[in-house]
């Protein structure tokens, strides 16, 4: 059975306390089926991390490092010092929460030199917990075009750094549509890289913008994805929803939706 991940942000403990409490309660009640993916916002204090350390004790936690919209860009050589500082917040969280994985986005910039720069920086980060996440070609909140958009680019980064891989379905579909590539071939190519974990939401199968829709709100063939491109015991983070949450009900519905598809 797949393990399904609920996503929290380090800011949720203050901004969305009810959502945080309900999510953690549900995960504890379903601990063998679930986990938490924690997005670490830059400048997250050790005090906040200690609160999460207490709240999430005994729960499997995957860490997501700050990404491109938060000033982190491994495709930019001049950004390296800032990237090291930004990543350190995620590494600190992973240390405190005993996380096996730190998800890190590939960088921005078109052309092989930017992909090579991402690989160089990943090597210098020198953290075996890092898994690279594939990206859409463009995003609403990122001005530059991104790389890590095809299986070939992700494979290059993995081969150069020995990092793992986080397979994001929506990013793969959006990139395929932006670049005029065959979606099924791209998905099969990403799956062949033996992902460590997955991100899954719903969306527009012909779109190029990542919408993070709740399951059933779009037209992604989610059942096919589960059957063809996700290993049986995989970790799948439910990256659904864009509105600021007030409670966990929509994500519990997502959990139940995927469980029905698995049967």
DRENDRENPA-85445 format. One record per residue (C-alpha): residue number from 1; residue in three letters; x, y, z. Coordinates in Angstrom, 1 decimal. Example, Ala and Ser with C-alpha at 12.3 -4.5 7.8 and 13.67 -1.06 7.14 Angstrom:
// residues 2
1,ALA,12.3,-4.5,7.8
2,SER,13.7,-1.1,7.1
END
This chain:
// residues 263
1,UNK,0.0,0.0,0.0
2,UNK,1.2,3.5,-0.8
3,UNK,2.0,5.8,2.0
4,UNK,0.3,9.2,1.6
5,UNK,1.9,12.4,2.7
6,UNK,0.2,15.5,4.1
7,UNK,2.1,18.8,3.5
8,UNK,2.7,21.3,6.2
9,UNK,4.7,24.6,6.1
10,UNK,6.8,25.7,9.0
11,UNK,4.7,28.8,9.1
12,UNK,1.5,26.8,9.6
13,UNK,2.2,26.3,13.3
14,UNK,1.4,30.0,13.8
15,UNK,-0.7,30.9,10.8
16,UNK,-2.9,27.7,10.6
17,UNK,-2.9,26.1,14.0
18,UNK,-6.2,24.2,13.5
19,UNK,-5.1,22.8,10.2
20,UNK,-1.7,21.8,11.7
21,UNK,-3.3,20.1,14.7
22,UNK,-6.0,18.3,12.7
23,UNK,-3.4,17.1,10.1
24,UNK,-1.0,15.7,12.8
25,UNK,-3.9,14.0,14.6
26,UNK,-5.0,12.3,11.4
27,UNK,-1.5,11.2,10.6
28,UNK,-1.0,9.8,14.1
29,UNK,-4.2,7.8,13.7
30,UNK,-3.0,6.4,10.4
31,UNK,0.7,6.3,11.1
32,UNK,1.4,3.2,9.0
33,UNK,-0.3,4.7,5.9
34,UNK,0.9,8.3,6.2
35,UNK,3.7,10.8,6.7
36,UNK,4.3,14.5,6.8
37,UNK,6.2,16.5,4.2
38,UNK,7.4,19.8,5.9
39,UNK,8.2,22.8,3.7
40,UNK,10.9,24.8,5.5
41,UNK,10.5,28.5,4.9
42,UNK,13.8,30.5,4.9
43,UNK,14.7,31.9,8.4
44,UNK,12.6,29.3,10.2
45,UNK,13.8,29.6,13.8
46,UNK,15.2,26.8,15.9
47,UNK,12.3,27.5,18.3
48,UNK,9.8,26.7,15.6
49,UNK,11.7,23.6,14.7
50,UNK,11.7,22.4,18.3
51,UNK,7.9,22.8,18.4
52,UNK,7.6,20.6,15.3
53,UNK,10.1,18.2,16.8
54,UNK,7.8,17.7,19.7
55,UNK,4.6,17.7,17.6
56,UNK,5.9,15.2,15.1
57,UNK,7.8,12.9,17.4
58,UNK,7.6,9.3,16.1
59,UNK,6.1,10.4,12.7
60,UNK,8.0,10.0,9.4
61,UNK,8.9,13.4,8.1
62,UNK,10.2,14.4,4.7
63,UNK,11.7,17.8,4.4
64,UNK,11.2,20.1,1.4
65,UNK,13.9,22.8,1.1
66,UNK,13.0,26.4,0.1
67,UNK,12.6,26.6,-3.6
68,UNK,13.0,28.9,-6.6
69,UNK,10.2,31.4,-5.5
70,UNK,12.0,31.8,-2.2
71,UNK,15.4,32.9,-3.6
72,UNK,16.9,29.5,-4.0
73,UNK,18.4,28.9,-7.5
74,UNK,21.1,26.2,-8.0
75,UNK,21.3,27.1,-11.7
76,UNK,22.9,30.5,-10.8
77,UNK,26.6,30.4,-9.9
78,UNK,26.4,33.8,-8.1
79,UNK,23.6,32.5,-5.9
80,UNK,25.7,29.7,-4.4
81,UNK,26.5,31.4,-1.0
82,UNK,22.9,32.3,-0.5
83,UNK,21.8,28.9,-1.6
84,UNK,24.0,27.3,1.1
85,UNK,22.5,29.5,3.7
86,UNK,18.9,28.9,2.6
87,UNK,19.4,25.1,2.4
88,UNK,20.9,25.1,5.9
89,UNK,17.4,25.7,7.3
90,UNK,16.1,22.6,5.6
91,UNK,19.2,20.6,6.7
92,UNK,18.7,21.7,10.3
93,UNK,15.1,20.6,10.2
94,UNK,16.1,17.2,8.7
95,UNK,18.6,16.8,11.5
96,UNK,16.1,17.5,14.2
97,UNK,13.3,15.5,12.7
98,UNK,15.5,12.5,11.6
99,UNK,14.4,12.9,8.0
100,UNK,15.6,10.5,5.3
101,UNK,14.9,12.9,2.5
102,UNK,15.4,16.6,1.7
103,UNK,13.6,17.6,-1.5
104,UNK,15.5,20.2,-3.5
105,UNK,14.4,21.8,-6.7
106,UNK,16.6,21.9,-9.8
107,UNK,17.5,25.4,-10.8
108,UNK,16.6,28.1,-13.3
109,UNK,18.1,28.9,-16.7
110,UNK,18.0,27.5,-20.2
111,UNK,21.0,25.6,-21.5
112,UNK,23.4,22.9,-20.4
113,UNK,25.6,25.3,-18.4
114,UNK,22.8,25.9,-16.0
115,UNK,22.1,22.2,-15.5
116,UNK,25.8,21.6,-15.0
117,UNK,25.8,24.4,-12.4
118,UNK,22.9,22.7,-10.5
119,UNK,24.9,19.4,-10.5
120,UNK,28.0,21.3,-9.3
121,UNK,26.1,22.9,-6.4
122,UNK,24.4,19.6,-5.4
123,UNK,27.8,18.0,-5.2
124,UNK,29.1,20.8,-3.0
125,UNK,26.0,20.6,-0.7
126,UNK,27.4,17.1,0.0
127,UNK,24.2,15.8,1.7
128,UNK,23.2,12.2,0.9
129,UNK,19.6,13.0,2.0
130,UNK,19.0,15.3,-1.0
131,UNK,16.6,14.2,-3.8
132,UNK,16.2,16.4,-6.8
133,UNK,12.6,17.3,-7.9
134,UNK,11.7,17.7,-11.6
135,UNK,10.2,21.0,-12.5
136,UNK,7.8,22.6,-15.0
137,UNK,9.4,24.7,-17.7
138,UNK,7.7,27.9,-16.3
139,UNK,5.9,28.9,-13.2
140,UNK,3.7,31.8,-12.3
141,UNK,5.8,32.9,-9.3
142,UNK,9.2,32.3,-10.9
143,UNK,10.4,34.8,-13.6
144,UNK,13.1,32.6,-15.2
145,UNK,12.6,29.4,-17.2
146,UNK,13.5,26.3,-15.2
147,UNK,15.5,23.1,-15.9
148,UNK,15.2,19.6,-14.5
149,UNK,12.2,19.4,-16.8
150,UNK,13.0,16.2,-18.7
151,UNK,14.1,12.7,-17.6
152,UNK,17.4,13.3,-19.4
153,UNK,18.2,16.4,-17.4
154,UNK,17.2,14.8,-14.1
155,UNK,19.3,11.7,-15.0
156,UNK,22.3,14.0,-15.7
157,UNK,22.0,15.6,-12.2
158,UNK,21.5,12.3,-10.5
159,UNK,24.5,10.7,-12.3
160,UNK,26.7,13.7,-11.5
161,UNK,25.8,13.8,-7.8
162,UNK,24.4,10.4,-6.8
163,UNK,21.3,12.2,-5.4
164,UNK,17.9,10.6,-5.4
165,UNK,14.8,11.8,-7.2
166,UNK,11.4,13.2,-6.3
167,UNK,9.0,12.6,-9.2
168,UNK,6.3,15.4,-9.5
169,UNK,3.6,14.4,-11.9
170,UNK,2.1,17.8,-12.5
171,UNK,5.5,19.3,-13.1
172,UNK,6.2,16.6,-15.7
173,UNK,2.9,17.2,-17.5
174,UNK,3.3,20.9,-17.5
175,UNK,6.9,20.7,-18.8
176,UNK,5.8,18.2,-21.5
177,UNK,3.1,20.5,-22.7
178,UNK,5.4,23.6,-22.7
179,UNK,8.1,21.8,-24.6
180,UNK,5.8,19.9,-27.0
181,UNK,6.9,16.5,-25.8
182,UNK,4.9,13.3,-25.5
183,UNK,3.5,13.1,-22.0
184,UNK,3.4,9.3,-21.7
185,UNK,7.0,9.0,-22.9
186,UNK,8.1,11.7,-20.4
187,UNK,6.3,10.0,-17.5
188,UNK,7.8,6.6,-18.4
189,UNK,11.2,8.2,-18.6
190,UNK,10.9,9.8,-15.1
191,UNK,9.6,6.5,-13.6
192,UNK,12.6,4.6,-15.1
193,UNK,14.8,6.7,-12.8
194,UNK,13.4,4.9,-9.8
195,UNK,12.1,7.8,-7.8
196,UNK,12.6,7.9,-4.0
197,UNK,9.2,9.5,-3.5
198,UNK,6.4,11.3,-5.5
199,UNK,4.3,14.5,-5.6
200,UNK,0.8,14.1,-6.9
201,UNK,-2.1,16.5,-7.4
202,UNK,-4.8,16.9,-10.0
203,UNK,-4.7,19.3,-12.9
204,UNK,-5.3,20.0,-16.6
205,UNK,-3.7,17.3,-18.7
206,UNK,-3.1,19.8,-21.5
207,UNK,-2.0,22.7,-19.4
208,UNK,1.4,24.2,-18.8
209,UNK,0.7,25.7,-15.3
210,UNK,0.9,23.7,-12.1
211,UNK,-2.5,24.2,-10.5
212,UNK,-2.3,21.9,-7.4
213,UNK,-5.9,21.0,-7.7
214,UNK,-7.5,18.6,-5.2
215,UNK,-8.2,15.2,-6.5
216,UNK,-11.3,15.0,-8.8
217,UNK,-11.1,18.7,-9.6
218,UNK,-9.0,18.2,-12.8
219,UNK,-8.6,15.6,-15.5
220,UNK,-5.4,13.9,-14.6
221,UNK,-5.7,10.1,-15.0
222,UNK,-4.8,9.5,-11.4
223,UNK,-5.7,5.8,-11.3
224,UNK,-3.4,5.2,-14.3
225,UNK,-0.6,7.1,-12.6
226,UNK,-1.0,5.0,-9.4
227,UNK,-1.0,1.8,-11.5
228,UNK,1.7,2.5,-14.1
229,UNK,4.2,4.9,-12.6
230,UNK,4.3,4.5,-8.8
231,UNK,5.8,1.6,-7.0
232,UNK,3.6,-0.2,-4.5
233,UNK,5.2,0.9,-1.3
234,UNK,6.0,4.5,-2.4
235,UNK,5.8,7.7,-0.5
236,UNK,3.3,10.0,-2.3
237,UNK,2.9,13.6,-1.0
238,UNK,-0.6,15.0,-1.7
239,UNK,0.4,18.4,-3.1
240,UNK,-3.1,19.6,-3.4
241,UNK,-4.8,22.9,-2.7
242,UNK,-3.6,26.5,-3.1
243,UNK,-5.9,28.4,-0.7
244,UNK,-4.7,29.1,2.9
245,UNK,-6.1,26.1,4.9
246,UNK,-8.3,26.5,7.9
247,UNK,-8.8,22.8,8.6
248,UNK,-7.6,19.5,7.2
249,UNK,-10.9,18.2,5.8
250,UNK,-10.0,18.8,2.1
251,UNK,-6.8,16.8,2.5
252,UNK,-8.5,14.0,4.4
253,UNK,-10.9,13.8,1.4
254,UNK,-7.9,13.6,-0.9
255,UNK,-6.5,10.8,1.2
256,UNK,-9.8,8.9,0.9
257,UNK,-10.0,9.6,-2.8
258,UNK,-6.7,8.0,-3.5
259,UNK,-7.4,5.0,-1.2
260,UNK,-10.5,4.3,-3.3
261,UNK,-8.5,4.5,-6.5
262,UNK,-6.1,1.9,-5.2
263,UNK,-8.8,-0.7,-4.7
END
